[in-house]
Amino acid sequence: MRVVQVPLEDRSYPIYIGKNMFSDLGRALLEKVKPGQVLLVSDENVFPLYGGRLIEALDNSGFTVTPVVIPAGEESKSLAWVETLYTRALEAGLDRSGLFMALGGGVVGDLTGFAAATYLRGIPFVQIPTTLLGQVDSSVGGKVAVNHTLGKNLIGAFYQPKLVWVELSVLETLPEREFLAGAAEVIKYGIIMDEAFFSYLEENWQAFIAKDPEVMAEVIAVCCELKTRVVVEDEREAGLRGILNFGHTLGHALEAATSYSFYLHGEAVLAGMQMAVYIAENKGVLASAEAARLKAFFSRIGLKQPPATISTEQVMAALRFDKKREGETMVFVLPQQIGQVAFYRDVDYSSIEPVLNKYLKTSLD
């Protein structure tokens, strides 16, 4: 088992990374909280696979579990489901000594974390991510949110978990599409922070997608360490943490324009990262050789092509609800070289539209 510490003073917590360690969860949890009521939130795909095993482990450590199973998919990341979680928690008698536990991917983690942050003005919660995306990104750092019809993650909070439990064996049941979508976030860390890690991914890509245990543990641990460095320096996204949004500006707009029903999050982010590379190259801030290396690696995952019904105008309209918009310009994270990015506040809609149109009408490959 590997442990990555997130040092945030009284909000510090560990990230445990290992295989076949569900039975150890109760003991680890008792180091952070007293035994009590647990609202276990999962989705209809994950709960049948791992819910029983988790409940048994918690029961053996003195916790009383109330499970709530939500529909799988982005549509569940809503205020309506937050209210349902409040109701189930109140019916179960959860007080401030209880905790919420998220067993699932990013949707489950974000929803559960936001509910925990606001239930009784905040009670503890635990992240047990079951997707690669959740393990390397959304479960770490304390950003929790639900969606609004006008945009993604517009209603949220910064609220750190008590611990994150990364069980590698769950990736064996993860569909390939979900795994590759999570790989987009893995690559992101190398692009924005660590050229050596990007090179490691290039060299070990086949072992990674084959889920070699040693490579998986190394990759996930490095991703968590890199994100931890950013979160510790800028917990509430006042500056540096914004680099983690590389690819997300256009990615979120693609998700919103397709009503969160066409792209997996990582698929949209991958398209957003590739468009950001084109914008950076067009602006002259990224050398063509570096851009070519990035594009070649993106192609190893495979860029998801957009639906024929989506228009440039729809995506541009969604961009106008982005949290990072400043008047008629967007704050974009653009690569200057592999391992280094910067914020650009002079990316106007006229420089975005041609690249977006190329992706939607033809191809960026």
Residue pairs with C-beta under 8 A, 6 or more apart in sequence:
1 16
1 17
1 18
1 21
1 24
2 16
2 17
2 18
2 217
2 221
3 14
3 15
3 16
3 17
4 14
4 15
4 17
4 221
4 224
4 225
4 228
5 12
5 13
5 14
5 15
5 228
6 12
6 13
6 14
6 15
6 140
6 141
6 160
6 228
6 231
6 232
7 228
7 232
8 160
8 231
8 232
8 235
11 142
11 160
13 32
13 160
13 161
13 162
13 163
13 164
14 28
14 163
14 164
15 140
15 163
15 164
15 166
15 224
15 228
16 28
16 163
16 164
16 165
16 166
17 166
17 168
17 217
17 220
17 221
17 224
18 166
18 167
18 168
18 217
19 167
19 168
19 169
19 213
19 217
20 167
20 169
21 165
21 167
22 50
22 53
22 54
22 57
22 167
23 57
24 57
25 54
25 57
25 58
25 61
25 128
25 165
26 57
26 58
26 60
26 61
26 62
26 63
27 61
28 163
28 165
29 58
29 61
29 63
29 126
29 162
29 163
30 61
30 62
32 124
32 162
32 163
33 97
33 99
33 124
33 162
34 97
35 61
35 62
35 63
36 63
36 64
36 97
36 98
36 99
37 63
37 64
37 66
37 92
37 93
37 94
37 95
37 97
37 98
37 99
38 58
38 63
38 64
38 65
38 66
38 98
38 99
38 100
38 101
39 66
39 68
39 85
39 88
39 89
39 92
39 94
39 98
39 99
39 100
39 101
40 51
40 54
40 55
40 58
40 65
40 66
40 67
40 68
40 101
40 103
41 67
41 68
41 70
41 85
41 100
41 101
41 102
41 103
41 104
41 108
41 111
41 112
41 115
42 50
42 51
42 67
42 68
42 69
42 70
42 102
42 103
42 104
42 108
43 69
43 70
43 71
43 72
43 73
43 76
43 104
43 105
43 107
43 108
44 69
44 70
44 71
44 72
45 72
46 72
46 103
46 104
46 105
46 108
46 130
47 67
47 69
47 103
49 170
49 173
50 103
50 130
50 170
51 67
51 69
51 103
54 65
54 103
54 128
55 65
55 67
58 65
59 65
66 88
66 89
66 92
66 94
68 84
68 85
68 88
70 76
70 81
70 84
70 108
70 111
72 107
73 107
73 260
73 261
74 107
74 147
74 255
74 260
74 261
74 265
75 260
75 261
76 107
76 108
76 111
77 107
77 110
77 111
77 145
77 146
77 147
78 111
78 146
78 147
79 146
79 155
81 111
81 146
82 111
82 114
82 115
82 118
82 146
85 100
85 111
85 112
85 115
85 119
86 115
86 119
89 98
89 100
89 115
89 119
94 119
94 120
94 123
95 120
96 120
96 123
98 123
98 124
99 116
99 123
99 124
99 125
99 126
99 162
100 112
100 113
100 115
100 116
100 119
100 123
100 124
100 125
100 126
101 112
101 125
101 126
101 128
102 108
102 109
102 111
102 112
102 113
102 125
102 126
102 127
102 128
102 129
102 139
103 128
103 130
104 128
104 129
104 130
104 131
104 134
105 129
105 130
105 131
105 133
105 134
105 138
105 178
106 129
106 131
106 133
106 134
106 137
106 138
106 139
106 265
109 127
109 129
109 134
109 138
109 139
109 144
110 138
110 143
110 144
110 145
110 146
110 153
110 156
111 146
112 125
112 144
113 125
113 127
113 142
113 144
113 157
113 159
113 161
114 144
114 145
114 146
114 155
114 156
114 157
114 159
116 122
116 123
116 124
116 125
116 144
116 159
117 125
117 144
117 157
117 159
118 157
122 159
124 161
124 162
125 159
125 161
125 162
126 161
126 162
126 163
126 164
126 165
127 134
127 139
127 140
127 161
127 163
127 164
127 165
128 164
128 165
128 167
129 135
129 138
129 139
129 164
129 166
130 167
130 170
130 174
131 174
131 178
131 179
131 182
132 171
132 174
132 178
132 179
132 181
132 182
132 183
132 185
132 186
132 220
133 178
133 181
133 182
133 184
133 185
133 265
133 266
134 182
135 166
135 171
135 182
135 220
135 223
135 224
136 182
136 185
136 186
136 189
136 219
136 220
136 223
136 224
136 227
137 182
137 185
137 223
137 227
137 244
139 161
139 164
139 166
140 164
140 224
140 227
140 228
140 231
141 160
141 227
141 228
141 230
141 231
141 235
141 241
141 244
142 158
142 159
142 160
142 161
142 231
142 235
143 153
143 156
143 158
143 237
144 156
144 157
144 158
144 159
145 153
145 154
145 155
145 156
145 157
146 153
146 155
146 156
147 153
147 154
147 155
147 260
148 154
148 155
150 256
150 321
151 252
151 256
151 318
151 321
151 322
151 323
152 252
152 255
152 256
152 260
153 252
153 323
154 321
154 323
158 235
158 236
158 237
164 224
166 220
166 224
168 213
168 216
168 217
168 220
171 179
171 211
171 216
172 211
177 264
178 264
179 209
179 211
180 209
180 266
180 301
180 302
181 264
181 265
181 266
181 267
181 270
182 266
183 208
183 209
183 266
183 301
184 247
184 266
184 267
184 269
184 270
184 273
184 301
185 223
185 266
185 269
186 201
186 208
186 219
186 223
187 198
187 201
187 273
187 297
187 298
187 301
188 244
188 246
188 247
188 269
188 273
189 197
189 222
189 223
189 226
189 227
190 197
190 198
190 199
190 200
190 201
190 338
190 339
191 198
191 246
191 273
191 294
191 335
191 338
191 339
191 341
192 243
192 244
192 246
192 333
192 335
192 339
192 340
192 341
193 226
193 229
193 230
193 243
193 339
194 222
194 226
194 339
195 337
195 338
195 339
195 340
196 339
197 222
197 226
198 297
198 338
198 339
200 218
200 219
200 222
201 208
201 219
201 297
202 297
204 212
204 215
204 219
205 300
207 215
208 215
208 216
208 219
227 244
230 240
230 241
230 243
230 244
231 241
233 240
233 241
234 240
234 241
234 242
235 241
242 324
242 331
242 333
242 343
243 333
243 341
243 343
245 324
245 333
246 273
246 276
246 333
246 335
246 341
247 269
247 270
247 271
247 272
247 273
247 274
247 276
247 333
248 269
248 272
249 272
249 276
249 319
249 322
249 324
249 330
249 331
249 332
249 333
250 271
250 272
250 275
250 276
250 315
250 319
250 352
250 356
251 263
251 265
251 268
251 269
251 270
251 271
251 272
251 273
252 268
252 272
252 318
252 322
253 272
253 315
253 316
253 318
253 319
253 322
254 263
254 268
254 271
254 272
254 306
254 310
254 315
254 318
255 263
255 265
255 268
256 318
256 321
257 310
257 314
257 315
257 317
257 318
258 306
258 307
258 310
262 306
262 307
262 310
263 271
263 304
267 304
268 304
270 298
270 301
270 303
270 304
271 303
271 304
271 306
271 359
271 364
273 294
273 298
274 294
274 295
274 298
274 303
274 359
274 364
275 352
275 355
275 356
275 359
275 364
276 332
276 333
276 334
276 335
277 286
277 291
277 294
277 295
277 298
277 335
278 291
278 355
278 358
278 364
279 332
279 334
279 347
279 351
279 352
279 355
280 286
280 291
280 334
280 335
280 336
281 288
281 291
282 351
282 355
283 334
283 344
283 347
283 351
285 334
285 335
285 336
285 342
285 344
286 334
286 335
286 336
286 337
287 337
290 335
290 337
290 338
293 338
294 335
294 338
295 364
295 365
299 365
303 363
303 364
303 365
305 363
306 359
306 360
310 360
311 360
312 353
312 356
312 357
312 360
312 361
315 356
315 360
316 349
316 352
316 353
316 356
319 325
319 330
319 349
319 352
322 330
324 330
324 331
325 331
326 345
328 348
328 349
329 345
329 346
329 347
329 348
329 349
330 347
330 348
330 349
330 352
331 343
331 344
331 345
331 347
332 343
332 344
332 347
333 341
333 342
333 343
333 344
334 341
334 342
334 344
334 347
335 341
336 342
355 364
358 364
